[in-house]
Amino acid sequence: MIADMPIRRRYADTAACAQQVADALGPDLRVAAPLGLGKPHGLLNALYALTAADTTRSMRLYTALSLTRPRPRQGLEARFLEPFLRRHFGADQVDPQYAIDQARNALPPNVAVHEFYLQSGALLHSASAQRSYISQNYTHVARDLVLQDINLLVQLVAKREGPDGVHYSLSSNPDLTLDFLRQTQAAGKPRPLCVAVVHPDLPYMSGAAEVPENFFDAELQPETSPPLFALPRLPLDVAEYALGLHASALVKDGGCLQIGIGALSDALVKALLLRQQSNSAWRGALAALDVGGNTRTLAGYVGGTAPFDTGLYGASEMVMDGFMHLQRGGILKRRSWDNLALERASVAGRLNPATPGGHYLRGAFFLGSRELYTWLGETEAADPDAIDMCPVSRVNQLYGDHQALAALQRRGARFFNTCMMATLLGAAVSDTLEEGAVVSGVGGQYNFVAMAHELADGRSVLLLRATRVGRNGLESNIRWNYGQTTIPRHLRDIVVTEYGVADLRGKTDSECVEAMLSITDAAFIDALCVEAKAHGKLAPDFVIPAAWRRNRPDCLRQSLAPLQRKGLLPTFPFGSDFDEVEQRLLPALNWLKGCAASWRGKWRLLQAVARPGAPAAGEAEALQRMGLAPPVTLKDRLQQRILLAALRKAR
């Protein structure tokens, strides 16, 4: 029973802590752990090892986004990634062992792992993960956890000792812990044993994320801690930049911004910075891309084309590097008070009419680069009110006692999310493949799309690449129909690809089809048009406008060439974790990856190997970095020829 556990016991040894927790709670552990960064991998690994070694025990874990280092495939991928991963993550990085075992279908029968959001694409081939996945809106997770009779909650925390005693910060993850424990109490259920695992590098965030010493029943502070999981910074290509430029014209000065993670979000952030700092060049690029003027027309009543004067307020379930760059660029600066912030500032004596107060960024969890974690800590120290880390119920929805204030904070809201595919009728596919295999999860996407329709001037904006490379070569991400839907078509709003913006709100089905065709890659417009006519959703005499025939990659490159020549569209807009040689290798390796996806690509690769062409700059350094100078075995020689062909194709 929980009462057998020494209250507020402190541990320095992870194994001892795990053993006492397991002994106190009995043979059946029902564990809740935060998503992403807030998961204490060391303690979870120790509990998992105890359970796996004893078939009389069982462990059921409820969590999400179990972060593991990439595990490259043998060959050129391993030659490239293994040295980089050792350098980026360090030798002391600890992965959650249950996630590694689950990915290779090796979980023991007495362990079950239930996640509501998977590391994107990592568990597509894990039978247990696919069976045990729970499809939930982010805001419903705490409610549903109450039904699972959780007896243990573990969380990575920051710790602060001062004159008023010891306090903990939920730091990266106040998202579900506070909502879950509040709803557990309201339901009259026993409070689970709560164990804090202190990490010295986790930023101490105050406000709603701060809890008193007696919040936790036990504290584990190991003598050494692995480095915080840090995401590598991503490169951007021309199509992603084009998409970001279109999307950045939809943002309204003085409004509210929500963005997710990934290359498309980075492209949006970079485009917003260009709009602010190089407005003339930004306008020129937008005009070159926006041949029909649709994006600029939308900007007139949805967003804007001028630099930001009032600035933006951030309200996003995930705080990532983009918000840091927007704050440094003078864009993220509109502040808002709420009752808790006012109370904190009053107690601390920070209420001064001459000094701006309140927060300019509200989030439920954070995840990003080491630079982000440093910025969060420094911002908290210099401006404690600036960033409000709080429960997800106060970020992802308007309901509750904060409804009126939340609507005011989110005036002019633009909620940007990415999706994998969209249909001509405006539905979006973001998390699941047609046969039911889960790629990631719904997370908070539905929350924000629905919220956009509840706010008087809110808009939901879904971002997607118009095409992808599939088994049959180039495929369209805009479909007539698809077997899975994340966002239903009755919630259609704005969709953006590299070829423009489709405003679907309040439109008829035929108008919606036309708008989606206008942002489709030209190679697929005719076939989709025929299909829409066959299903009676497009007039039989409809003719595709000539301007849509320009929806081609070469037109994008031509339109953005002036910005590229000025150095305004760097491959790594926010710095790179790869060195110069690795940055030269990346395009070649991406070209090889594209070739491997289809039989046509494999044929192109064979041709390139047979006729590699003239040498490319930096080949010697690239071969040296990949351990192929000189080749030793026959396999090495083959890999060297393939790599040289790719370097010459991708230059």
C-alpha positions as CSV (number, residue, x, y, z in Angstrom):
1,M,0.0,0.0,0.0
2,I,1.1,3.6,-0.6
3,A,1.1,4.3,3.2
4,D,4.0,1.9,3.6
5,M,6.2,4.3,1.6
6,P,8.3,6.7,3.7
7,I,6.8,10.2,3.1
8,R,9.1,12.7,1.5
9,R,12.0,10.2,1.6
10,R,15.1,11.4,-0.3
11,Y,17.2,9.1,-2.4
12,A,20.5,9.4,-4.3
13,D,20.6,5.9,-5.6
14,T,18.2,5.1,-8.4
15,A,18.1,1.4,-7.9
16,A,17.3,1.7,-4.2
17,C,14.6,4.2,-5.0
18,A,13.0,1.9,-7.6
19,Q,13.2,-1.1,-5.2
20,Q,11.5,0.7,-2.3
21,V,8.8,2.1,-4.6
22,A,8.1,-1.4,-6.0
23,D,8.0,-3.0,-2.6
24,A,5.7,-0.3,-1.2
25,L,3.2,-0.4,-4.1
26,G,3.1,-4.2,-4.5
27,P,3.5,-6.4,-7.5
28,D,1.3,-4.4,-9.9
29,L,2.7,-1.0,-10.9
30,R,0.4,1.3,-12.8
31,V,2.6,4.2,-13.7
32,A,2.0,7.7,-15.2
33,A,4.9,9.6,-16.6
34,P,5.0,12.9,-18.6
35,L,5.5,13.1,-22.3
36,G,8.8,14.1,-23.8
37,L,11.5,15.7,-21.7
38,G,9.9,15.3,-18.3
39,K,10.2,11.5,-18.3
40,P,12.8,10.3,-15.7
41,H,14.5,7.6,-17.9
42,G,16.8,6.3,-15.2
43,L,14.0,5.6,-12.7
44,L,11.7,4.1,-15.3
45,N,14.5,1.9,-16.6
46,A,15.1,0.6,-13.0
47,L,11.4,-0.1,-12.5
48,Y,11.2,-1.8,-15.9
49,A,14.2,-4.0,-15.1
50,L,12.7,-5.1,-11.8
51,T,9.5,-6.0,-13.5
52,A,11.1,-7.8,-16.5
53,A,13.2,-9.9,-14.1
54,D,10.3,-11.1,-12.0
55,T,7.2,-12.7,-13.6
56,T,5.2,-12.3,-10.5
57,R,5.3,-8.5,-11.0
58,S,3.6,-6.4,-13.7
59,M,4.0,-2.9,-14.9
60,R,1.6,-0.8,-17.0
61,L,3.0,2.5,-18.2
62,Y,0.8,5.5,-19.4
63,T,2.8,8.1,-21.2
64,A,3.6,9.7,-24.6
65,L,6.4,10.8,-26.8
66,S,9.1,8.4,-25.5
67,L,12.2,10.0,-26.9
68,T,15.0,7.7,-28.1
69,R,18.2,8.4,-30.1
70,P,17.9,7.4,-33.7
71,R,19.1,3.9,-34.5
72,P,20.6,4.1,-38.0
73,R,20.5,1.2,-40.5
74,Q,23.7,-0.4,-41.5
75,G,25.6,1.1,-44.4
76,L,26.1,4.7,-45.3
77,E,23.4,5.8,-42.9
78,A,25.3,4.3,-40.0
79,R,28.6,5.7,-41.2
80,F,27.1,9.2,-41.2
81,L,24.9,9.1,-38.1
82,E,26.8,7.2,-35.5
83,P,29.7,9.7,-35.1
84,F,27.2,12.6,-35.2
85,L,24.9,10.9,-32.6
86,R,27.9,10.3,-30.2
87,R,28.9,13.9,-30.5
88,H,25.4,15.4,-30.3
89,F,23.9,13.3,-27.5
90,G,27.0,12.4,-25.6
91,A,28.1,9.1,-24.2
92,D,26.0,9.6,-21.1
93,Q,22.6,9.9,-22.8
94,V,20.0,7.4,-21.4
95,D,17.2,6.1,-23.5
96,P,14.0,4.6,-22.1
97,Q,14.7,0.8,-22.4
98,Y,11.0,-0.1,-22.7
99,A,10.8,2.1,-25.8
100,I,13.8,0.4,-27.4
101,D,12.3,-3.0,-26.6
102,Q,8.9,-2.0,-27.8
103,A,10.3,-0.8,-31.1
104,R,11.8,-4.3,-31.8
105,N,8.7,-6.1,-30.5
106,A,10.6,-7.4,-27.4
107,L,8.5,-6.1,-24.5
108,P,8.1,-8.8,-21.8
109,P,4.6,-10.1,-21.4
110,N,4.2,-8.6,-17.9
111,V,4.8,-5.1,-19.2
112,A,2.4,-2.9,-21.2
113,V,3.1,0.6,-22.5
114,H,0.2,2.8,-23.5
115,E,1.0,6.1,-25.3
116,F,-1.3,8.7,-26.7
117,Y,1.4,10.3,-28.9
118,L,4.2,8.3,-30.5
119,Q,7.6,9.5,-31.6
120,S,6.8,10.3,-35.3
121,G,7.1,7.1,-37.4
122,A,9.3,5.3,-34.8
123,L,6.7,2.6,-33.9
124,L,5.0,1.9,-37.2
125,H,6.3,-1.7,-37.1
126,S,5.9,-2.3,-33.4
127,A,2.9,-4.6,-33.0
128,S,2.5,-4.0,-29.3
129,A,2.8,-0.2,-29.7
130,Q,0.1,-0.2,-32.4
131,R,-2.2,-2.3,-30.3
132,S,-1.6,-0.4,-27.1
133,Y,-1.9,3.1,-28.6
134,I,-4.7,5.2,-27.1
135,S,-6.2,7.8,-29.4
136,Q,-7.0,10.9,-27.4
137,N,-7.2,14.7,-27.6
138,Y,-4.5,16.1,-25.3
139,T,-7.1,17.7,-23.1
140,H,-8.8,14.4,-22.5
141,V,-5.8,12.5,-21.3
142,A,-5.9,13.5,-17.6
143,R,-9.6,12.6,-17.4
144,D,-9.0,9.2,-18.9
145,L,-6.0,8.5,-16.7
146,V,-8.2,8.8,-13.6
147,L,-10.0,5.7,-14.7
148,Q,-6.8,3.6,-14.9
149,D,-6.2,3.4,-11.1
150,I,-2.7,4.9,-11.4
151,N,-0.6,4.2,-8.2
152,L,2.7,5.9,-9.2
153,L,3.5,9.2,-10.9
154,V,7.1,9.9,-11.7
155,Q,8.4,13.2,-13.1
156,L,11.7,15.0,-13.9
157,V,11.8,18.3,-12.0
158,A,13.9,21.3,-11.2
159,K,14.6,22.1,-7.5
160,R,15.2,25.4,-5.8
161,E,16.2,25.9,-2.1
162,G,15.7,29.3,-0.6
163,P,14.9,31.1,2.6
164,D,11.2,30.0,2.3
165,G,12.2,26.3,2.0
166,V,12.4,23.8,-0.9
167,H,10.3,24.2,-4.0
168,Y,10.0,22.1,-7.1
169,S,9.2,23.1,-10.6
170,L,7.4,20.8,-13.0
171,S,9.5,22.8,-15.5
172,S,9.1,21.2,-18.9
173,N,5.9,19.3,-18.1
174,P,3.2,20.9,-16.0
175,D,0.9,19.8,-18.9
176,L,-0.9,16.8,-17.4
177,T,0.4,16.3,-13.9
178,L,-1.7,19.1,-12.3
179,D,-4.8,18.3,-14.3
180,F,-4.6,14.6,-13.5
181,L,-4.1,15.0,-9.7
182,R,-6.9,17.6,-9.5
183,Q,-9.3,15.3,-11.3
184,T,-8.2,12.3,-9.3
185,Q,-9.1,14.2,-6.1
186,A,-12.4,15.3,-7.6
187,A,-13.3,11.7,-8.4
188,G,-12.6,10.6,-4.8
189,K,-9.8,8.3,-5.9
190,P,-6.6,7.6,-4.0
191,R,-3.8,9.9,-4.8
192,P,-0.9,8.0,-6.4
193,L,2.6,8.0,-5.0
194,C,4.4,10.9,-6.5
195,V,8.2,10.7,-7.0
196,A,10.2,13.7,-8.1
197,V,13.5,13.1,-10.0
198,V,15.7,16.2,-9.8
199,H,17.7,17.1,-12.8
200,P,20.3,20.0,-12.3
201,D,20.0,21.3,-15.9
202,L,16.3,21.5,-16.2
203,P,15.2,25.2,-16.2
204,Y,13.4,26.2,-13.1
205,M,10.0,27.7,-14.3
206,S,7.9,29.4,-11.6
207,G,4.2,30.3,-11.7
208,A,1.8,27.4,-12.3
209,A,4.7,25.0,-12.8
210,E,6.0,25.6,-9.3
211,V,4.9,23.3,-6.5
212,P,5.7,23.1,-2.8
213,E,8.0,20.5,-1.2
214,N,5.1,18.4,0.1
215,F,3.7,18.0,-3.4
216,F,5.9,14.9,-3.9
217,D,6.1,11.9,-1.6
218,A,9.7,11.1,-2.5
219,E,12.7,12.7,-4.1
220,L,15.4,11.1,-6.1
221,Q,18.5,13.2,-6.8
222,P,21.1,11.0,-8.4
223,E,24.8,12.0,-8.0
224,T,25.1,12.2,-11.8
225,S,22.4,13.0,-14.4
226,P,22.4,12.3,-18.2
227,P,22.2,15.3,-20.5
228,L,18.8,16.6,-21.3
229,F,17.5,15.2,-24.6
230,A,18.1,17.9,-27.3
231,L,16.6,17.9,-30.8
232,P,19.0,18.5,-33.7
233,R,18.3,21.6,-35.7
234,L,16.8,20.9,-39.1
235,P,17.7,22.0,-42.6
236,L,15.1,23.7,-44.9
237,D,14.7,23.3,-48.6
238,V,13.1,25.6,-51.2
239,A,9.6,24.1,-51.0
240,E,9.6,24.5,-47.2
241,Y,10.7,28.1,-47.5
242,A,8.0,28.8,-50.1
243,L,5.4,27.3,-47.7
244,G,6.6,29.4,-44.8
245,L,6.5,32.6,-46.8
246,H,2.9,32.0,-47.8
247,A,1.9,31.1,-44.2
248,S,3.7,34.1,-42.7
249,A,1.3,36.5,-44.5
250,L,-1.6,35.1,-42.6
251,V,-0.3,36.3,-39.2
252,K,-2.0,39.4,-37.8
253,D,0.0,42.0,-35.8
254,G,-1.3,42.1,-32.2
255,G,-2.6,38.5,-32.6
256,C,-1.9,35.2,-31.0
257,L,0.4,32.4,-32.4
258,Q,0.5,28.7,-32.0
259,I,3.1,26.6,-33.8
260,G,4.2,23.0,-33.7
261,I,7.6,21.4,-34.3
262,G,9.4,20.4,-37.5
263,A,10.7,21.8,-40.7
264,L,7.5,23.5,-41.8
265,S,7.2,25.3,-38.5
266,D,10.8,26.4,-38.7
267,A,10.1,27.8,-42.2
268,L,7.2,29.8,-40.9
269,V,9.3,31.2,-38.1
270,K,12.1,32.2,-40.5
271,A,9.6,33.8,-42.9
272,L,8.1,35.8,-40.0
273,L,11.5,37.1,-39.1
274,L,12.1,38.1,-42.8
275,R,8.8,39.9,-42.8
276,Q,9.9,41.8,-39.7
277,Q,13.6,42.4,-40.5
278,S,13.8,42.4,-44.4
279,N,10.3,43.4,-45.3
280,S,11.0,44.6,-48.8
281,A,12.8,41.4,-49.8
282,W,10.0,39.4,-48.1
283,R,7.3,41.2,-50.1
284,G,9.2,40.7,-53.3
285,A,9.6,36.9,-52.7
286,L,5.9,36.6,-51.8
287,A,4.8,38.5,-54.9
288,A,7.0,36.2,-57.1
289,L,5.5,33.1,-55.5
290,D,1.9,34.4,-55.4
291,V,1.3,34.7,-59.1
292,G,-2.5,34.9,-58.8
293,G,-2.4,37.2,-55.8
294,N,-4.5,34.9,-53.6
295,T,-2.1,34.9,-50.6
296,R,-1.8,38.7,-50.7
297,T,-5.6,39.1,-50.9
298,L,-6.0,36.8,-47.9
299,A,-3.3,38.8,-46.0
300,G,-5.5,41.9,-46.4
301,Y,-8.2,40.5,-44.2
302,V,-6.7,37.5,-42.4
303,G,-3.1,38.6,-41.7
304,G,-0.8,41.3,-43.0
305,T,2.3,42.3,-44.9
306,A,3.8,45.0,-42.7
307,P,6.4,44.4,-39.9
308,F,5.0,43.7,-36.4
309,D,4.5,46.8,-34.2
310,T,2.3,45.5,-31.4
311,G,3.8,42.1,-31.7
312,L,2.4,38.6,-31.0
313,Y,1.3,36.6,-28.0
314,G,2.3,32.9,-27.9
315,A,-0.2,30.3,-26.7
316,S,1.0,26.9,-27.8
317,E,0.9,23.5,-26.1
318,M,4.6,23.0,-27.1
319,V,7.2,25.7,-26.5
320,M,10.0,25.1,-29.0
321,D,13.0,27.0,-30.5
322,G,10.8,29.1,-32.9
323,F,9.3,31.1,-30.0
324,M,12.8,31.9,-28.7
325,H,13.8,33.2,-32.2
326,L,10.6,35.3,-32.5
327,Q,11.2,36.8,-29.1
328,R,14.8,37.7,-29.9
329,G,13.6,39.1,-33.3
330,G,11.2,41.6,-31.6
331,I,8.0,39.8,-32.7
332,L,6.9,37.8,-29.6
333,K,6.3,40.6,-27.2
334,R,2.5,41.3,-26.6
335,R,1.9,40.5,-22.9
336,S,-1.1,39.3,-21.0
337,W,-1.9,39.1,-17.4
338,D,-4.1,36.5,-15.7
339,N,-5.1,36.2,-12.1
340,L,-2.3,33.9,-11.1
341,A,0.3,36.1,-12.8
342,L,-1.1,39.3,-11.1
343,E,-1.0,37.6,-7.7
344,R,2.6,36.4,-8.2
345,A,3.7,39.8,-9.4
346,S,1.9,41.6,-6.5
347,V,3.5,39.4,-3.9
348,A,6.9,39.8,-5.4
349,G,6.5,43.6,-5.7
350,R,6.8,43.6,-9.5
351,L,3.6,45.5,-10.3
352,N,4.8,48.8,-11.7
353,P,2.6,50.8,-14.1
354,A,5.7,52.0,-15.9
355,T,7.0,48.5,-16.6
356,P,5.3,46.1,-18.9
357,G,4.2,43.0,-17.1
358,G,2.5,39.7,-17.7
359,H,3.6,36.9,-20.0
360,Y,4.1,36.9,-23.7
361,L,4.3,33.1,-24.0
362,R,2.1,30.4,-22.5
363,G,2.8,26.7,-22.9
364,A,2.1,23.3,-21.5
365,F,5.5,21.6,-22.3
366,F,8.8,22.4,-23.9
367,L,11.2,20.5,-26.1
368,G,14.0,21.6,-28.4
369,S,17.7,22.4,-28.5
370,R,20.1,23.0,-25.6
371,E,20.0,26.7,-26.7
372,L,16.3,26.7,-25.9
373,Y,16.7,25.3,-22.5
374,T,19.4,27.9,-21.7
375,W,17.1,30.7,-23.0
376,L,14.2,29.5,-20.8
377,G,16.4,29.5,-17.7
378,E,17.9,32.9,-18.4
379,T,14.5,34.4,-19.3
380,E,13.0,33.1,-16.0
381,A,15.8,34.6,-14.0
382,A,15.6,38.0,-15.7
383,D,11.8,38.2,-16.3
384,P,9.9,35.7,-14.2
385,D,6.5,36.7,-15.6
386,A,7.5,36.4,-19.3
387,I,6.8,32.6,-19.8
388,D,3.8,30.9,-18.3
389,M,4.2,27.1,-18.2
390,C,0.9,25.7,-17.1
391,P,-1.6,22.8,-17.4
392,V,-2.7,21.9,-20.9
393,S,-6.3,22.6,-19.9
394,R,-5.3,26.3,-19.8
395,V,-3.6,26.3,-23.2
396,N,-5.5,24.0,-25.5
397,Q,-9.1,24.9,-24.7
398,L,-11.3,27.9,-23.8
399,Y,-13.6,26.1,-21.3
400,G,-13.6,26.7,-17.6
401,D,-13.2,29.7,-15.3
402,H,-10.6,31.2,-17.6
403,Q,-12.8,31.3,-20.8
404,A,-13.3,35.0,-21.1
405,L,-9.6,35.9,-20.4
406,A,-8.4,33.1,-22.7
407,A,-10.5,34.5,-25.6
408,L,-9.1,37.9,-25.0
409,Q,-5.5,36.6,-24.9
410,R,-6.1,34.7,-28.1
411,R,-7.5,37.6,-30.1
412,G,-6.4,37.3,-33.7
413,A,-5.3,33.8,-33.1
414,R,-3.5,31.8,-35.8
415,F,-3.1,28.2,-34.9
416,F,-0.5,26.5,-37.2
417,N,-0.3,22.8,-37.4
418,T,1.2,20.3,-39.8
419,C,-0.5,17.4,-41.5
420,M,0.6,14.5,-43.7
421,M,-2.2,14.7,-46.3
422,A,-5.4,16.6,-47.0
423,T,-8.4,15.8,-49.2
424,L,-10.0,17.9,-51.9
425,L,-13.0,18.3,-49.6
426,G,-10.9,19.8,-46.8
427,A,-10.3,16.9,-44.4
428,A,-6.8,16.4,-43.0
429,V,-4.8,13.3,-42.2
430,S,-2.1,14.0,-39.5
431,D,-1.5,10.9,-37.5
432,T,-2.6,7.6,-39.0
433,L,-2.1,5.7,-42.3
434,E,-4.9,4.3,-44.3
435,E,-4.6,0.7,-43.0
436,G,-4.7,2.1,-39.4
437,A,-1.0,2.2,-38.5
438,V,-0.4,5.1,-36.2
439,V,2.5,7.5,-37.2
440,S,2.3,9.8,-34.2
441,G,-1.0,10.9,-32.6
442,V,-3.8,13.5,-32.5
443,G,-2.1,15.3,-29.6
444,G,-3.5,18.9,-29.4
445,Q,-4.2,19.4,-33.1
446,Y,-7.9,18.9,-32.9
447,N,-8.0,21.1,-29.8
448,F,-6.6,24.1,-31.7
449,V,-8.6,23.5,-34.9
450,A,-11.8,23.4,-32.9
451,M,-10.7,26.5,-30.8
452,A,-10.1,28.5,-34.0
453,H,-13.7,28.0,-34.9
454,E,-14.9,29.1,-31.4
455,L,-12.9,32.4,-31.4
456,A,-14.5,35.4,-33.2
457,D,-11.4,36.1,-35.2
458,G,-9.4,32.9,-34.9
459,R,-8.2,30.8,-37.8
460,S,-6.8,27.3,-38.1
461,V,-4.0,26.9,-40.6
462,L,-2.9,23.4,-41.7
463,L,0.5,23.2,-43.4
464,L,1.6,20.3,-45.7
465,R,4.0,19.6,-48.5
466,A,2.2,19.2,-51.8
467,T,4.1,16.0,-52.6
468,R,6.2,13.3,-51.1
469,V,8.4,10.5,-52.5
470,G,6.6,7.1,-52.1
471,R,6.9,3.6,-53.3
472,N,5.8,4.6,-56.8
473,G,7.9,7.7,-57.0
474,L,6.5,11.2,-56.5
475,E,3.0,11.2,-55.0
476,S,0.5,13.9,-54.2
477,N,-0.3,14.7,-50.5
478,I,-3.6,16.1,-51.7
479,R,-6.0,13.3,-52.3
480,W,-9.6,12.9,-53.4
481,N,-10.3,10.7,-50.3
482,Y,-8.3,8.8,-47.6
483,G,-9.2,6.0,-45.2
484,Q,-8.3,7.9,-42.1
485,T,-9.1,11.5,-40.9
486,T,-7.7,13.5,-38.0
487,I,-9.5,16.8,-38.8
488,P,-13.0,16.3,-40.4
489,R,-14.0,18.4,-43.3
490,H,-16.7,20.2,-41.4
491,L,-13.8,21.9,-39.5
492,R,-12.0,22.9,-42.7
493,D,-10.4,26.3,-42.6
494,I,-7.1,27.3,-44.2
495,V,-4.6,24.9,-45.9
496,V,-1.2,26.0,-47.1
497,T,1.3,24.2,-49.4
498,E,4.4,25.5,-51.1
499,Y,2.1,26.6,-54.0
500,G,-0.2,28.9,-52.0
501,V,-3.1,29.2,-49.6
502,A,-6.6,27.7,-49.8
503,D,-9.2,29.4,-47.7
504,L,-11.9,26.8,-47.2
505,R,-14.0,28.3,-44.4
506,G,-17.7,28.6,-45.3
507,K,-17.1,27.5,-48.9
508,T,-19.2,25.1,-50.9
509,D,-17.8,21.7,-51.7
510,S,-17.1,22.7,-55.3
511,E,-15.4,25.9,-54.1
512,C,-13.4,23.9,-51.7
513,V,-12.2,21.5,-54.4
514,E,-11.2,24.4,-56.6
515,A,-9.2,26.0,-53.8
516,M,-7.4,22.8,-53.0
517,L,-6.6,22.1,-56.6
518,S,-5.0,25.6,-56.8
519,I,-2.4,24.6,-54.3
520,T,-1.8,21.1,-55.7
521,D,1.4,20.2,-57.6
522,A,0.8,20.6,-61.3
523,A,1.7,16.9,-62.0
524,F,-1.4,15.8,-60.2
525,I,-4.0,18.5,-60.9
526,D,-5.5,16.9,-64.0
527,A,-6.1,13.5,-62.4
528,L,-7.6,15.0,-59.3
529,C,-9.8,17.3,-61.3
530,V,-11.2,14.3,-63.3
531,E,-11.9,12.4,-60.0
532,A,-13.7,15.4,-58.5
533,K,-15.9,15.7,-61.7
534,A,-16.6,11.9,-61.6
535,H,-18.0,12.3,-58.1
536,G,-20.1,15.3,-59.0
537,K,-18.1,17.8,-56.8
538,L,-16.8,19.9,-59.7
539,A,-18.8,21.3,-62.7
540,P,-18.3,19.3,-65.9
541,D,-17.2,22.4,-67.8
542,F,-14.6,23.5,-65.2
543,V,-11.3,24.3,-66.8
544,I,-8.0,24.4,-64.9
545,P,-6.5,28.0,-65.0
546,A,-3.2,28.3,-66.7
547,A,-1.6,29.9,-63.5
548,W,-2.0,26.5,-61.7
549,R,0.2,24.9,-64.2
550,R,3.1,26.8,-62.6
551,N,2.8,24.7,-59.5
552,R,6.1,23.1,-60.1
553,P,9.4,22.8,-58.1
554,D,11.4,24.7,-60.9
555,C,9.0,27.7,-60.6
556,L,9.6,27.8,-56.8
557,R,13.3,27.8,-57.3
558,Q,13.1,30.6,-59.9
559,S,10.8,32.7,-57.6
560,L,13.1,32.4,-54.6
561,A,16.4,32.7,-56.4
562,P,16.8,36.4,-55.5
563,L,16.4,35.7,-51.8
564,Q,18.8,32.8,-52.0
565,R,21.4,35.0,-53.8
566,K,21.1,37.5,-50.9
567,G,21.8,34.8,-48.4
568,L,18.3,35.2,-46.8
569,L,17.3,31.5,-47.2
570,P,20.1,29.5,-45.6
571,T,19.9,25.7,-45.5
572,F,20.1,25.9,-41.7
573,P,18.3,29.1,-40.8
574,F,18.9,28.8,-37.0
575,G,22.4,27.3,-37.0
576,S,23.4,23.7,-37.4
577,D,24.5,20.8,-35.2
578,F,26.3,19.3,-38.3
579,D,29.8,20.4,-39.2
580,E,30.7,21.7,-42.7
581,V,31.6,18.4,-44.2
582,E,28.4,16.8,-42.8
583,Q,26.3,19.6,-44.3
584,R,27.8,18.8,-47.7
585,L,27.0,15.1,-47.2
586,L,23.3,15.7,-46.2
587,P,22.0,16.5,-49.7
588,A,23.7,13.5,-51.1
589,L,22.4,11.2,-48.4
590,N,18.9,12.6,-48.8
591,W,19.1,12.0,-52.6
592,L,20.0,8.4,-51.9
593,K,17.1,8.1,-49.5
594,G,14.8,9.4,-52.1
595,C,16.1,6.9,-54.7
596,A,15.6,4.0,-52.3
597,A,11.9,4.8,-51.9
598,S,10.8,3.6,-55.4
599,W,12.0,1.3,-58.2
600,R,12.4,4.4,-60.5
601,G,14.7,5.9,-57.9
602,K,16.7,2.7,-57.7
603,W,17.1,2.8,-61.5
604,R,18.3,6.4,-61.3
605,L,20.9,5.3,-58.7
606,L,22.2,2.5,-60.9
607,Q,22.6,5.0,-63.8
608,A,24.4,7.5,-61.6
609,V,26.8,4.8,-60.3
610,A,27.5,3.7,-63.8
611,R,28.0,7.3,-65.0
612,P,29.0,9.3,-62.0
613,G,30.0,12.5,-63.9
614,A,32.7,15.0,-63.0
615,P,34.1,15.2,-59.4
616,A,32.3,17.4,-56.9
617,A,34.0,19.8,-54.5
618,G,35.0,18.3,-51.1
619,E,34.8,14.7,-52.1
620,A,38.0,13.7,-50.3
621,E,36.8,15.2,-47.0
622,A,33.4,13.6,-47.4
623,L,35.0,10.2,-48.0
624,Q,37.3,10.7,-45.0
625,R,34.3,11.6,-42.8
626,M,32.4,8.5,-43.9
627,G,35.4,6.2,-43.3
628,L,35.7,5.3,-46.9
629,A,39.1,6.7,-47.7
630,P,40.6,4.4,-48.6
631,P,38.0,1.6,-48.9
632,V,39.2,-1.7,-47.3
633,T,36.6,-4.3,-48.4
634,L,34.6,-4.9,-51.5
635,K,31.5,-3.6,-49.6
636,D,33.5,-0.5,-48.8
637,R,34.4,0.0,-52.4
638,L,30.7,-0.3,-53.5
639,Q,29.6,2.2,-50.8
640,Q,32.3,4.6,-51.9
641,R,31.1,4.5,-55.5
642,I,27.4,5.0,-54.4
643,L,28.4,7.9,-52.2
644,L,30.5,9.6,-55.0
645,A,27.6,9.2,-57.4
646,A,25.2,10.8,-54.8
647,L,27.6,13.7,-54.1
648,R,27.9,14.5,-57.8
649,K,24.1,14.3,-58.3
650,A,23.3,16.5,-55.3
651,R,25.9,19.2,-55.8
